[in-house]
């Protein structure tokens, strides 16, 4: 698992309502819905979230199991991005 994803924990998500990050052109965004206890995750490339045309989104419960699922989803999307980048 990529080191940037390994550090994610339920407590980590209490830092801010929205968090963005990137690994090169692979970009990700988390939005925390504290009322619904849900983490909204998105991955995209190159542009900012607001104008990206390739946004893929998923929601996860805010807890140990949900964060584990989010990390696995992120890793899967990152690996697919990396494989695609190698072939272009």
PDB file of N, CA, C and O in Angstrom:
ATOM      1  N   UNK A   1       0.844  -1.186   0.000  1.00  0.00           N
ATOM      2  CA  UNK A   1       0.000   0.000   0.000  1.00  0.00           C
ATOM      3  C   UNK A   1       0.885   1.243   0.000  1.00  0.00           C
ATOM      4  O   UNK A   1       1.921   1.294   0.663  1.00  0.00           O
ATOM      5  N   UNK A   2       0.446   2.243  -0.763  1.00  0.00           N
ATOM      6  CA  UNK A   2       1.226   3.470  -0.836  1.00  0.00           C
ATOM      7  C   UNK A   2       1.295   4.114   0.550  1.00  0.00           C
ATOM      8  O   UNK A   2       0.289   4.153   1.258  1.00  0.00           O
ATOM      9  N   UNK A   3       2.469   4.620   0.950  1.00  0.00           N
ATOM     10  CA  UNK A   3       2.636   5.214   2.284  1.00  0.00           C
ATOM     11  C   UNK A   3       1.652   6.350   2.588  1.00  0.00           C
ATOM     12  O   UNK A   3       1.269   6.527   3.745  1.00  0.00           O
ATOM     13  N   UNK A   4       1.240   7.111   1.590  1.00  0.00           N
ATOM     14  CA  UNK A   4       0.280   8.190   1.835  1.00  0.00           C
ATOM     15  C   UNK A   4      -1.082   7.655   2.250  1.00  0.00           C
ATOM     16  O   UNK A   4      -1.823   8.342   2.954  1.00  0.00           O
ATOM     17  N   UNK A   5      -1.424   6.451   1.833  1.00  0.00           N
ATOM     18  CA  UNK A   5      -2.704   5.864   2.206  1.00  0.00           C
ATOM     19  C   UNK A   5      -2.619   5.159   3.552  1.00  0.00           C
ATOM     20  O   UNK A   5      -3.602   5.108   4.291  1.00  0.00           O
ATOM     21  N   UNK A   6      -1.460   4.619   3.871  1.00  0.00           N
ATOM     22  CA  UNK A   6      -1.297   3.875   5.120  1.00  0.00           C
ATOM     23  C   UNK A   6      -1.561   4.729   6.351  1.00  0.00           C
ATOM     24  O   UNK A   6      -2.029   4.217   7.368  1.00  0.00           O
ATOM     25  N   UNK A   7      -1.266   6.026   6.275  1.00  0.00           N
ATOM     26  CA  UNK A   7      -1.421   6.885   7.448  1.00  0.00           C
ATOM     27  C   UNK A   7      -2.871   7.257   7.746  1.00  0.00           C
ATOM     28  O   UNK A   7      -3.142   7.868   8.780  1.00  0.00           O
ATOM     29  N   UNK A   8      -3.807   6.905   6.868  1.00  0.00           N
ATOM     30  CA  UNK A   8      -5.205   7.266   7.065  1.00  0.00           C
ATOM     31  C   UNK A   8      -5.848   6.423   8.163  1.00  0.00           C
ATOM     32  O   UNK A   8      -5.765   5.195   8.144  1.00  0.00           O
ATOM     33  N   UNK A   9      -6.482   7.085   9.108  1.00  0.00           N
ATOM     34  CA  UNK A   9      -7.218   6.454  10.203  1.00  0.00           C
ATOM     35  C   UNK A   9      -8.511   7.238  10.423  1.00  0.00           C
ATOM     36  O   UNK A   9      -8.622   8.368   9.946  1.00  0.00           O
ATOM     37  N   UNK A  10      -9.488   6.674  11.129  1.00  0.00           N
ATOM     38  CA  UNK A  10     -10.689   7.460  11.420  1.00  0.00           C
ATOM     39  C   UNK A  10     -10.350   8.784  12.122  1.00  0.00           C
ATOM     40  O   UNK A  10     -10.958   9.813  11.829  1.00  0.00           O
ATOM     41  N   UNK A  11      -9.401   8.759  13.026  1.00  0.00           N
ATOM     42  CA  UNK A  11      -9.010   9.986  13.729  1.00  0.00           C
ATOM     43  C   UNK A  11      -8.354  10.994  12.779  1.00  0.00           C
ATOM     44  O   UNK A  11      -8.554  12.200  12.928  1.00  0.00           O
ATOM     45  N   UNK A  12      -7.584  10.519  11.817  1.00  0.00           N
ATOM     46  CA  UNK A  12      -6.913  11.397  10.847  1.00  0.00           C
ATOM     47  C   UNK A  12      -7.926  12.281  10.138  1.00  0.00           C
ATOM     48  O   UNK A  12      -7.640  13.444   9.852  1.00  0.00           O
ATOM     49  N   UNK A  13      -9.121  11.737   9.845  1.00  0.00           N
ATOM     50  CA  UNK A  13     -10.132  12.480   9.105  1.00  0.00           C
ATOM     51  C   UNK A  13     -10.803  13.579   9.930  1.00  0.00           C
ATOM     52  O   UNK A  13     -11.626  14.328   9.402  1.00  0.00           O
ATOM     53  N   UNK A  14     -10.471  13.684  11.191  1.00  0.00           N
ATOM     54  CA  UNK A  14     -11.043  14.752  12.025  1.00  0.00           C
ATOM     55  C   UNK A  14     -10.273  16.052  11.887  1.00  0.00           C
ATOM     56  O   UNK A  14     -10.632  17.049  12.513  1.00  0.00           O
ATOM     57  N   UNK A  15      -9.217  16.061  11.075  1.00  0.00           N
ATOM     58  CA  UNK A  15      -8.372  17.246  10.899  1.00  0.00           C
ATOM     59  C   UNK A  15      -9.087  18.373  10.166  1.00  0.00           C
ATOM     60  O   UNK A  15      -8.894  19.544  10.493  1.00  0.00           O
ATOM     61  N   UNK A  16      -9.913  18.029   9.174  1.00  0.00           N
ATOM     62  CA  UNK A  16     -10.566  19.047   8.349  1.00  0.00           C
ATOM     63  C   UNK A  16     -11.808  18.444   7.701  1.00  0.00           C
ATOM     64  O   UNK A  16     -11.962  17.223   7.674  1.00  0.00           O
ATOM     65  N   UNK A  17     -12.676  19.275   7.189  1.00  0.00           N
ATOM     66  CA  UNK A  17     -13.869  18.775   6.501  1.00  0.00           C
ATOM     67  C   UNK A  17     -13.550  18.299   5.092  1.00  0.00           C
ATOM     68  O   UNK A  17     -14.161  17.352   4.597  1.00  0.00           O
ATOM     69  N   UNK A  18     -12.590  18.960   4.445  1.00  0.00           N
ATOM     70  CA  UNK A  18     -12.178  18.574   3.091  1.00  0.00           C
ATOM     71  C   UNK A  18     -10.654  18.491   3.069  1.00  0.00           C
ATOM     72  O   UNK A  18      -9.956  19.368   3.577  1.00  0.00           O
ATOM     73  N   UNK A  19     -10.165  17.426   2.474  1.00  0.00           N
ATOM     74  CA  UNK A  19      -8.728  17.243   2.359  1.00  0.00           C
ATOM     75  C   UNK A  19      -8.427  16.792   0.936  1.00  0.00           C
ATOM     76  O   UNK A  19      -9.100  15.907   0.408  1.00  0.00           O
ATOM     77  N   UNK A  20      -7.425  17.394   0.318  1.00  0.00           N
ATOM     78  CA  UNK A  20      -7.000  16.957  -1.006  1.00  0.00           C
ATOM     79  C   UNK A  20      -5.528  16.581  -0.964  1.00  0.00           C
ATOM     80  O   UNK A  20      -4.767  17.086  -0.139  1.00  0.00           O
ATOM     81  N   UNK A  21      -5.143  15.694  -1.857  1.00  0.00           N
ATOM     82  CA  UNK A  21      -3.748  15.286  -1.947  1.00  0.00           C
ATOM     83  C   UNK A  21      -3.469  14.732  -3.330  1.00  0.00           C
ATOM     84  O   UNK A  21      -4.376  14.573  -4.148  1.00  0.00           O
ATOM     85  N   UNK A  22      -2.204  14.441  -3.579  1.00  0.00           N
ATOM     86  CA  UNK A  22      -1.846  13.889  -4.880  1.00  0.00           C
ATOM     87  C   UNK A  22      -0.553  13.093  -4.785  1.00  0.00           C
ATOM     88  O   UNK A  22       0.268  13.282  -3.887  1.00  0.00           O
ATOM     89  N   UNK A  23      -0.412  12.202  -5.747  1.00  0.00           N
ATOM     90  CA  UNK A  23       0.819  11.465  -5.982  1.00  0.00           C
ATOM     91  C   UNK A  23       1.078  11.676  -7.474  1.00  0.00           C
ATOM     92  O   UNK A  23       0.545  10.953  -8.316  1.00  0.00           O
ATOM     93  N   UNK A  24       1.890  12.660  -7.782  1.00  0.00           N
ATOM     94  CA  UNK A  24       2.066  13.044  -9.177  1.00  0.00           C
ATOM     95  C   UNK A  24       0.756  13.557  -9.739  1.00  0.00           C
ATOM     96  O   UNK A  24       0.134  14.446  -9.156  1.00  0.00           O
ATOM     97  N   UNK A  25       0.328  13.001 -10.875  1.00  0.00           N
ATOM     98  CA  UNK A  25      -0.929  13.414 -11.496  1.00  0.00           C
ATOM     99  C   UNK A  25      -2.140  12.677 -10.928  1.00  0.00           C
ATOM    100  O   UNK A  25      -3.272  13.005 -11.286  1.00  0.00           O
ATOM    101  N   UNK A  26      -1.936  11.699 -10.062  1.00  0.00           N
ATOM    102  CA  UNK A  26      -3.052  11.001  -9.408  1.00  0.00           C
ATOM    103  C   UNK A  26      -3.484  11.859  -8.229  1.00  0.00           C
ATOM    104  O   UNK A  26      -2.717  12.079  -7.292  1.00  0.00           O
ATOM    105  N   UNK A  27      -4.706  12.333  -8.285  1.00  0.00           N
ATOM    106  CA  UNK A  27      -5.204  13.236  -7.254  1.00  0.00           C
ATOM    107  C   UNK A  27      -6.374  12.586  -6.517  1.00  0.00           C
ATOM    108  O   UNK A  27      -7.114  11.777  -7.077  1.00  0.00           O
ATOM    109  N   UNK A  28      -6.519  12.962  -5.253  1.00  0.00           N
ATOM    110  CA  UNK A  28      -7.629  12.446  -4.461  1.00  0.00           C
ATOM    111  C   UNK A  28      -8.169  13.537  -3.556  1.00  0.00           C
ATOM    112  O   UNK A  28      -7.481  14.504  -3.230  1.00  0.00           O
ATOM    113  N   UNK A  29      -9.418  13.352  -3.162  1.00  0.00           N
ATOM    114  CA  UNK A  29     -10.119  14.333  -2.339  1.00  0.00           C
ATOM    115  C   UNK A  29     -11.020  13.589  -1.366  1.00  0.00           C
ATOM    116  O   UNK A  29     -11.710  12.641  -1.742  1.00  0.00           O
ATOM    117  N   UNK A  30     -11.009  14.024  -0.125  1.00  0.00           N
ATOM    118  CA  UNK A  30     -11.894  13.471   0.893  1.00  0.00           C
ATOM    119  C   UNK A  30     -12.760  14.595   1.431  1.00  0.00           C
ATOM    120  O   UNK A  30     -12.261  15.681   1.727  1.00  0.00           O
ATOM    121  N   UNK A  31     -14.046  14.340   1.558  1.00  0.00           N
ATOM    122  CA  UNK A  31     -14.965  15.280   2.200  1.00  0.00           C
ATOM    123  C   UNK A  31     -15.647  14.525   3.332  1.00  0.00           C
ATOM    124  O   UNK A  31     -16.237  13.465   3.120  1.00  0.00           O
ATOM    125  N   UNK A  32     -15.561  15.074   4.517  1.00  0.00           N
ATOM    126  CA  UNK A  32     -16.085  14.414   5.705  1.00  0.00           C
ATOM    127  C   UNK A  32     -17.469  14.954   6.033  1.00  0.00           C
ATOM    128  O   UNK A  32     -17.639  16.155   6.244  1.00  0.00           O
ATOM    129  N   UNK A  33     -18.445  14.077   6.076  1.00  0.00           N
ATOM    130  CA  UNK A  33     -19.811  14.437   6.456  1.00  0.00           C
ATOM    131  C   UNK A  33     -20.008  13.967   7.894  1.00  0.00           C
ATOM    132  O   UNK A  33     -20.357  12.812   8.138  1.00  0.00           O
ATOM    133  N   UNK A  34     -19.781  14.864   8.831  1.00  0.00           N
ATOM    134  CA  UNK A  34     -19.836  14.500  10.248  1.00  0.00           C
ATOM    135  C   UNK A  34     -21.259  14.211  10.714  1.00  0.00           C
ATOM    136  O   UNK A  34     -21.456  13.420  11.636  1.00  0.00           O
ATOM    137  N   UNK A  35     -22.253  14.841  10.088  1.00  0.00           N
ATOM    138  CA  UNK A  35     -23.652  14.581  10.450  1.00  0.00           C
ATOM    139  C   UNK A  35     -24.064  13.162  10.096  1.00  0.00           C
ATOM    140  O   UNK A  35     -24.702  12.472  10.891  1.00  0.00           O
ATOM    141  N   UNK A  36     -23.693  12.735   8.897  1.00  0.00           N
ATOM    142  CA  UNK A  36     -24.058  11.405   8.403  1.00  0.00           C
ATOM    143  C   UNK A  36     -23.018  10.346   8.755  1.00  0.00           C
ATOM    144  O   UNK A  36     -23.243   9.156   8.536  1.00  0.00           O
ATOM    145  N   UNK A  37     -21.879  10.777   9.300  1.00  0.00           N
ATOM    146  CA  UNK A  37     -20.796   9.868   9.676  1.00  0.00           C
ATOM    147  C   UNK A  37     -20.280   9.093   8.453  1.00  0.00           C
ATOM    148  O   UNK A  37     -20.082   7.879   8.500  1.00  0.00           O
ATOM    149  N   UNK A  38     -20.067   9.842   7.354  1.00  0.00           N
ATOM    150  CA  UNK A  38     -19.656   9.257   6.079  1.00  0.00           C
ATOM    151  C   UNK A  38     -18.448  10.008   5.534  1.00  0.00           C
ATOM    152  O   UNK A  38     -18.324  11.220   5.707  1.00  0.00           O
ATOM    153  N   UNK A  39     -17.569   9.277   4.881  1.00  0.00           N
ATOM    154  CA  UNK A  39     -16.431   9.857   4.176  1.00  0.00           C
ATOM    155  C   UNK A  39     -16.691   9.749   2.680  1.00  0.00           C
ATOM    156  O   UNK A  39     -16.896   8.654   2.157  1.00  0.00           O
ATOM    157  N   UNK A  40     -16.682  10.882   1.996  1.00  0.00           N
ATOM    158  CA  UNK A  40     -16.836  10.913   0.550  1.00  0.00           C
ATOM    159  C   UNK A  40     -15.430  10.989  -0.038  1.00  0.00           C
ATOM    160  O   UNK A  40     -14.661  11.889   0.299  1.00  0.00           O
ATOM    161  N   UNK A  41     -15.099  10.057  -0.908  1.00  0.00           N
ATOM    162  CA  UNK A  41     -13.774  10.019  -1.527  1.00  0.00           C
ATOM    163  C   UNK A  41     -13.915  10.174  -3.030  1.00  0.00           C
ATOM    164  O   UNK A  41     -14.883   9.703  -3.628  1.00  0.00           O
ATOM    165  N   UNK A  42     -12.943  10.838  -3.632  1.00  0.00           N
ATOM    166  CA  UNK A  42     -12.918  11.003  -5.083  1.00  0.00           C
ATOM    167  C   UNK A  42     -11.479  10.883  -5.558  1.00  0.00           C
ATOM    168  O   UNK A  42     -10.551  11.302  -4.867  1.00  0.00           O
ATOM    169  N   UNK A  43     -11.303  10.313  -6.732  1.00  0.00           N
ATOM    170  CA  UNK A  43      -9.996  10.276  -7.396  1.00  0.00           C
ATOM    171  C   UNK A  43     -10.177  10.858  -8.789  1.00  0.00           C
ATOM    172  O   UNK A  43     -11.244  10.747  -9.393  1.00  0.00           O
ATOM    173  N   UNK A  44      -9.122  11.477  -9.283  1.00  0.00           N
ATOM    174  CA  UNK A  44      -9.149  12.127 -10.592  1.00  0.00           C
ATOM    175  C   UNK A  44      -7.719  12.430 -10.980  1.00  0.00           C
ATOM    176  O   UNK A  44      -6.799  12.174 -10.204  1.00  0.00           O
ATOM    177  N   UNK A  45      -7.516  12.977 -12.180  1.00  0.00           N
ATOM    178  CA  UNK A  45      -6.151  13.268 -12.626  1.00  0.00           C
ATOM    179  C   UNK A  45      -6.035  14.691 -13.146  1.00  0.00           C
ATOM    180  O   UNK A  45      -7.015  15.309 -13.562  1.00  0.00           O
ATOM    181  N   UNK A  46      -4.851  15.171 -13.111  1.00  0.00           N
ATOM    182  CA  UNK A  46      -4.357  16.399 -13.719  1.00  0.00           C
ATOM    183  C   UNK A  46      -5.003  17.682 -13.204  1.00  0.00           C
ATOM    184  O   UNK A  46      -4.294  18.541 -12.679  1.00  0.00           O
ATOM    185  N   UNK A  47      -6.304  17.846 -13.332  1.00  0.00           N
ATOM    186  CA  UNK A  47      -6.939  19.106 -12.984  1.00  0.00           C
ATOM    187  C   UNK A  47      -7.483  19.083 -11.555  1.00  0.00           C
ATOM    188  O   UNK A  47      -7.439  18.052 -10.884  1.00  0.00           O
ATOM    189  N   UNK A  48      -7.986  20.206 -11.105  1.00  0.00           N
ATOM    190  CA  UNK A  48      -8.603  20.259  -9.778  1.00  0.00           C
ATOM    191  C   UNK A  48      -9.950  19.539  -9.819  1.00  0.00           C
ATOM    192  O   UNK A  48     -10.534  19.346 -10.885  1.00  0.00           O
ATOM    193  N   UNK A  49     -10.418  19.157  -8.669  1.00  0.00           N
ATOM    194  CA  UNK A  49     -11.662  18.394  -8.531  1.00  0.00           C
ATOM    195  C   UNK A  49     -12.830  19.076  -9.246  1.00  0.00           C
ATOM    196  O   UNK A  49     -13.629  18.417  -9.911  1.00  0.00           O
ATOM    197  N   UNK A  50     -12.920  20.376  -9.106  1.00  0.00           N
ATOM    198  CA  UNK A  50     -14.060  21.113  -9.637  1.00  0.00           C
ATOM    199  C   UNK A  50     -14.160  21.076 -11.164  1.00  0.00           C
ATOM    200  O   UNK A  50     -15.262  21.192 -11.702  1.00  0.00           O
ATOM    201  N   UNK A  51     -13.051  20.918 -11.869  1.00  0.00           N
ATOM    202  CA  UNK A  51     -13.088  20.907 -13.340  1.00  0.00           C
ATOM    203  C   UNK A  51     -12.620  19.596 -13.961  1.00  0.00           C
ATOM    204  O   UNK A  51     -12.653  19.456 -15.183  1.00  0.00           O
ATOM    205  N   UNK A  52     -12.189  18.645 -13.162  1.00  0.00           N
ATOM    206  CA  UNK A  52     -11.734  17.359 -13.705  1.00  0.00           C
ATOM    207  C   UNK A  52     -12.892  16.651 -14.400  1.00  0.00           C
ATOM    208  O   UNK A  52     -14.033  16.703 -13.941  1.00  0.00           O
ATOM    209  N   UNK A  53     -12.586  15.998 -15.500  1.00  0.00           N
ATOM    210  CA  UNK A  53     -13.615  15.282 -16.262  1.00  0.00           C
ATOM    211  C   UNK A  53     -13.586  13.775 -16.002  1.00  0.00           C
ATOM    212  O   UNK A  53     -14.406  13.037 -16.547  1.00  0.00           O
ATOM    213  N   UNK A  54     -12.656  13.321 -15.180  1.00  0.00           N
ATOM    214  CA  UNK A  54     -12.510  11.883 -14.936  1.00  0.00           C
ATOM    215  C   UNK A  54     -12.690  11.523 -13.455  1.00  0.00           C
ATOM    216  O   UNK A  54     -12.071  10.576 -12.971  1.00  0.00           O
ATOM    217  N   UNK A  55     -13.524  12.263 -12.745  1.00  0.00           N
ATOM    218  CA  UNK A  55     -13.735  12.031 -11.314  1.00  0.00           C
ATOM    219  C   UNK A  55     -14.479  10.717 -11.102  1.00  0.00           C
ATOM    220  O   UNK A  55     -15.493  10.449 -11.746  1.00  0.00           O
ATOM    221  N   UNK A  56     -13.954   9.906 -10.187  1.00  0.00           N
ATOM    222  CA  UNK A  56     -14.613   8.678  -9.739  1.00  0.00           C
ATOM    223  C   UNK A  56     -14.815   8.853  -8.241  1.00  0.00           C
ATOM    224  O   UNK A  56     -13.869   9.153  -7.513  1.00  0.00           O
ATOM    225  N   UNK A  57     -16.066   8.662  -7.773  1.00  0.00           N
ATOM    226  CA  UNK A  57     -16.373   8.904  -6.362  1.00  0.00           C
ATOM    227  C   UNK A  57     -16.952   7.666  -5.699  1.00  0.00           C
ATOM    228  O   UNK A  57     -17.546   6.802  -6.346  1.00  0.00           O
ATOM    229  N   UNK A  58     -16.761   7.610  -4.396  1.00  0.00           N
ATOM    230  CA  UNK A  58     -17.282   6.511  -3.582  1.00  0.00           C
ATOM    231  C   UNK A  58     -17.473   7.042  -2.162  1.00  0.00           C
ATOM    232  O   UNK A  58     -16.770   7.962  -1.742  1.00  0.00           O
ATOM    233  N   UNK A  59     -18.421   6.467  -1.426  1.00  0.00           N
ATOM    234  CA  UNK A  59     -18.658   6.847  -0.027  1.00  0.00           C
ATOM    235  C   UNK A  59     -18.340   5.665   0.877  1.00  0.00           C
ATOM    236  O   UNK A  59     -18.541   4.507   0.514  1.00  0.00           O
ATOM    237  N   UNK A  60     -17.838   5.990   2.064  1.00  0.00           N
ATOM    238  CA  UNK A  60     -17.440   4.976   3.026  1.00  0.00           C
ATOM    239  C   UNK A  60     -17.904   5.382   4.409  1.00  0.00           C
ATOM    240  O   UNK A  60     -17.917   6.571   4.725  1.00  0.00           O
ATOM    241  N   UNK A  61     -18.292   4.414   5.254  1.00  0.00           N
ATOM    242  CA  UNK A  61     -18.642   4.749   6.636  1.00  0.00           C
ATOM    243  C   UNK A  61     -17.404   5.235   7.388  1.00  0.00           C
ATOM    244  O   UNK A  61     -16.297   4.749   7.157  1.00  0.00           O
ATOM    245  N   UNK A  62     -17.598   6.179   8.272  1.00  0.00           N
ATOM    246  CA  UNK A  62     -16.499   6.751   9.044  1.00  0.00           C
ATOM    247  C   UNK A  62     -16.261   5.864  10.259  1.00  0.00           C
ATOM    248  O   UNK A  62     -16.956   5.982  11.268  1.00  0.00           O
ATOM    249  N   UNK A  63     -15.294   4.992  10.160  1.00  0.00           N
ATOM    250  CA  UNK A  63     -14.929   4.058  11.222  1.00  0.00           C
ATOM    251  C   UNK A  63     -13.802   3.185  10.720  1.00  0.00           C
ATOM    252  O   UNK A  63     -13.347   3.339   9.587  1.00  0.00           O
ATOM    253  N   UNK A  64     -13.353   2.272  11.554  1.00  0.00           N
ATOM    254  CA  UNK A  64     -12.219   1.408  11.195  1.00  0.00           C
ATOM    255  C   UNK A  64     -12.467   0.636   9.903  1.00  0.00           C
ATOM    256  O   UNK A  64     -11.612   0.616   9.018  1.00  0.00           O
ATOM    257  N   UNK A  65     -13.637   0.000   9.791  1.00  0.00           N
ATOM    258  CA  UNK A  65     -13.934  -0.802   8.597  1.00  0.00           C
ATOM    259  C   UNK A  65     -14.072   0.077   7.358  1.00  0.00           C
ATOM    260  O   UNK A  65     -13.578  -0.276   6.287  1.00  0.00           O
ATOM    261  N   UNK A  66     -14.737   1.212   7.499  1.00  0.00           N
ATOM    262  CA  UNK A  66     -14.919   2.117   6.380  1.00  0.00           C
ATOM    263  C   UNK A  66     -13.602   2.688   5.881  1.00  0.00           C
ATOM    264  O   UNK A  66     -13.375   2.785   4.675  1.00  0.00           O
ATOM    265  N   UNK A  67     -12.731   3.067   6.817  1.00  0.00           N
ATOM    266  CA  UNK A  67     -11.427   3.616   6.427  1.00  0.00           C
ATOM    267  C   UNK A  67     -10.573   2.527   5.778  1.00  0.00           C
ATOM    268  O   UNK A  67      -9.842   2.805   4.828  1.00  0.00           O
ATOM    269  N   UNK A  68     -10.655   1.301   6.275  1.00  0.00           N
ATOM    270  CA  UNK A  68      -9.918   0.197   5.645  1.00  0.00           C
ATOM    271  C   UNK A  68     -10.409  -0.005   4.215  1.00  0.00           C
ATOM    272  O   UNK A  68      -9.600  -0.221   3.312  1.00  0.00           O
ATOM    273  N   UNK A  69     -11.718   0.062   3.997  1.00  0.00           N
ATOM    274  CA  UNK A  69     -12.277  -0.086   2.654  1.00  0.00           C
ATOM    275  C   UNK A  69     -11.861   1.090   1.767  1.00  0.00           C
ATOM    276  O   UNK A  69     -11.543   0.895   0.593  1.00  0.00           O
ATOM    277  N   UNK A  70     -11.860   2.300   2.314  1.00  0.00           N
ATOM    278  CA  UNK A  70     -11.427   3.483   1.567  1.00  0.00           C
ATOM    279  C   UNK A  70      -9.973   3.342   1.131  1.00  0.00           C
ATOM    280  O   UNK A  70      -9.637   3.637  -0.016  1.00  0.00           O
ATOM    281  N   UNK A  71      -9.112   2.893   2.041  1.00  0.00           N
ATOM    282  CA  UNK A  71      -7.694   2.721   1.705  1.00  0.00           C
ATOM    283  C   UNK A  71      -7.505   1.677   0.611  1.00  0.00           C
ATOM    284  O   UNK A  71      -6.689   1.868  -0.291  1.00  0.00           O
ATOM    285  N   UNK A  72      -8.243   0.586   0.681  1.00  0.00           N
ATOM    286  CA  UNK A  72      -8.145  -0.455  -0.349  1.00  0.00           C
ATOM    287  C   UNK A  72      -8.630   0.090  -1.689  1.00  0.00           C
ATOM    288  O   UNK A  72      -8.025  -0.189  -2.725  1.00  0.00           O
ATOM    289  N   UNK A  73      -9.711   0.863  -1.679  1.00  0.00           N
ATOM    290  CA  UNK A  73     -10.249   1.476  -2.897  1.00  0.00           C
ATOM    291  C   UNK A  73      -9.239   2.440  -3.500  1.00  0.00           C
ATOM    292  O   UNK A  73      -8.997   2.414  -4.707  1.00  0.00           O
ATOM    293  N   UNK A  74      -8.643   3.297  -2.661  1.00  0.00           N
ATOM    294  CA  UNK A  74      -7.625   4.235  -3.137  1.00  0.00           C
ATOM    295  C   UNK A  74      -6.451   3.504  -3.772  1.00  0.00           C
ATOM    296  O   UNK A  74      -5.984   3.876  -4.849  1.00  0.00           O
ATOM    297  N   UNK A  75      -5.977   2.460  -3.097  1.00  0.00           N
ATOM    298  CA  UNK A  75      -4.839   1.701  -3.606  1.00  0.00           C
ATOM    299  C   UNK A  75      -5.169   1.076  -4.951  1.00  0.00           C
ATOM    300  O   UNK A  75      -4.346   1.094  -5.867  1.00  0.00           O
ATOM    301  N   UNK A  76      -6.372   0.523  -5.072  1.00  0.00           N
ATOM    302  CA  UNK A  76      -6.803  -0.080  -6.341  1.00  0.00           C
ATOM    303  C   UNK A  76      -6.827   0.967  -7.457  1.00  0.00           C
ATOM    304  O   UNK A  76      -6.345   0.713  -8.560  1.00  0.00           O
ATOM    305  N   UNK A  77      -7.384   2.130  -7.169  1.00  0.00           N
ATOM    306  CA  UNK A  77      -7.451   3.198  -8.171  1.00  0.00           C
ATOM    307  C   UNK A  77      -6.054   3.707  -8.528  1.00  0.00           C
ATOM    308  O   UNK A  77      -5.781   3.999  -9.692  1.00  0.00           O
ATOM    309  N   UNK A  78      -5.175   3.814  -7.539  1.00  0.00           N
ATOM    310  CA  UNK A  78      -3.809   4.271  -7.784  1.00  0.00           C
ATOM    311  C   UNK A  78      -3.046   3.266  -8.656  1.00  0.00           C
ATOM    312  O   UNK A  78      -2.328   3.656  -9.577  1.00  0.00           O
ATOM    313  N   UNK A  79      -3.204   1.980  -8.362  1.00  0.00           N
ATOM    314  CA  UNK A  79      -2.527   0.956  -9.160  1.00  0.00           C
ATOM    315  C   UNK A  79      -3.037   0.959 -10.601  1.00  0.00           C
ATOM    316  O   UNK A  79      -2.247   0.806 -11.533  1.00  0.00           O
ATOM    317  N   UNK A  80      -4.343   1.131 -10.794  1.00  0.00           N
ATOM    318  CA  UNK A  80      -4.894   1.198 -12.148  1.00  0.00           C
ATOM    319  C   UNK A  80      -4.348   2.419 -12.881  1.00  0.00           C
ATOM    320  O   UNK A  80      -4.010   2.335 -14.062  1.00  0.00           O
ATOM    321  N   UNK A  81      -4.261   3.544 -12.193  1.00  0.00           N
ATOM    322  CA  UNK A  81      -3.696   4.756 -12.779  1.00  0.00           C
ATOM    323  C   UNK A  81      -2.239   4.521 -13.174  1.00  0.00           C
ATOM    324  O   UNK A  81      -1.820   4.905 -14.266  1.00  0.00           O
ATOM    325  N   UNK A  82      -1.474   3.897 -12.295  1.00  0.00           N
ATOM    326  CA  UNK A  82      -0.050   3.642 -12.556  1.00  0.00           C
ATOM    327  C   UNK A  82       0.149   2.725 -13.749  1.00  0.00           C
ATOM    328  O   UNK A  82       1.026   2.958 -14.581  1.00  0.00           O
ATOM    329  N   UNK A  83      -0.668   1.677 -13.829  1.00  0.00           N
ATOM    330  CA  UNK A  83      -0.571   0.748 -14.974  1.00  0.00           C
ATOM    331  C   UNK A  83      -0.916   1.465 -16.276  1.00  0.00           C
ATOM    332  O   UNK A  83      -0.244   1.264 -17.288  1.00  0.00           O
ATOM    333  N   UNK A  84      -1.935   2.280 -16.262  1.00  0.00           N
ATOM    334  CA  UNK A  84      -2.339   3.015 -17.451  1.00  0.00           C
ATOM    335  C   UNK A  84      -1.237   3.989 -17.865  1.00  0.00           C
ATOM    336  O   UNK A  84      -0.939   4.126 -19.052  1.00  0.00           O
ATOM    337  N   UNK A  85      -0.640   4.657 -16.900  1.00  0.00           N
ATOM    338  CA  UNK A  85       0.420   5.640 -17.187  1.00  0.00           C
ATOM    339  C   UNK A  85       1.628   4.958 -17.808  1.00  0.00           C
ATOM    340  O   UNK A  85       2.277   5.540 -18.677  1.00  0.00           O
ATOM    341  N   UNK A  86       1.951   3.726 -17.382  1.00  0.00           N
ATOM    342  CA  UNK A  86       3.091   2.992 -17.936  1.00  0.00           C
ATOM    343  C   UNK A  86       2.882   2.673 -19.409  1.00  0.00           C
ATOM    344  O   UNK A  86       3.853   2.565 -20.157  1.00  0.00           O
ATOM    345  N   UNK A  87       1.644   2.522 -19.835  1.00  0.00           N
ATOM    346  CA  UNK A  87       1.342   2.109 -21.208  1.00  0.00           C
ATOM    347  C   UNK A  87       1.048   3.292 -22.130  1.00  0.00           C
ATOM    348  O   UNK A  87       0.710   3.096 -23.298  1.00  0.00           O
ATOM    349  N   UNK A  88       1.173   4.499 -21.623  1.00  0.00           N
ATOM    350  CA  UNK A  88       0.915   5.678 -22.482  1.00  0.00           C
ATOM    351  C   UNK A  88       2.176   6.457 -22.732  1.00  0.00           C
ATOM    352  O   UNK A  88       2.146   7.472 -23.429  1.00  0.00           O
TER     353      UNK A  88
END
